[in-house]
Structures are given as structure tokens and as C-alpha cells.
């Protein structure tokens, strides 16, 4: 699923297409943390908090 600021419509997309779309945006850094489970959810939250505090624009993609 892909969310954008201009269009919040949910779009089903294949994982490979998603990765290609992310790379095409020219994003500076792409980080994957998978899987996030009970043992490392705190680390994922800390990373998200760092991004919010630094006031950088970012996109959060959640795949279940």
C-alpha cells in the first residue's frame, strides 16, 4: 500500500514495484527493519522518535 501527501488513496502494490518506486523518488536514505515484533518494537519506536525530533520529512511505510 502506498500513501502520499497529495493522494491518500490506498493502492495495492507488489513489493518489487514498491522498492522501485521508493528508489525512483531519490530518497536520501532507505532503512528496512523487518520483522518488527515484540522483541524489537522499542527500537523501531526510538528510530521513529529520532526522525520526528529532527524535524526531517519522511515517509513511513507499514507492510503487514
C-alpha positions, 0 to 999 in steps of 0.5 A: 500500500502506498500513501502520499501527501497529495493522494491518500488513496490506498493502492495495492502494490507488489513489493518489487514495484514498491522498492522501485518506486521508493528508489525512483523518488531519490530518497536520501536514505532507505532503512528496512527493519523487518520483522518488527515484533515484540522483541524489537518494537522499542527500537523501531519506536526510538528510530521513529522518535529520532526522525520526528525530533529532527524535524526531517520529512519522511515517509513511513511505510507499514507492510503487514 
